[in-house]
């Protein structure tokens, strides 16, 4: 496990036996945030399930999804908080 700290956030990278990063966890404001891809790696394909969670009112997307910009991407990347991870 590798941890990189910044002033406001922490990132945890979990690696497999081959040394490759398997799951990236973002820690902010007392909760855990994961990319949709990481949630899928943990639980299987969950794209449709995430959409249902927000459209059926199970969780409010605005307070449970955070968009962040990274230099390697032309568009914002969505991170989902622990409530979404548990509901998935």
Beta strands, then each sheet from edge to edge (+ up, - down):
strand 1: 2-5
strand 2: 10-15
strand 3: 21-28
strand 4: 31-35
strand 5: 65-68
strand 6: 77-81
sheet 1: 1+ 2- 3+ 4- 6+ 5-
end
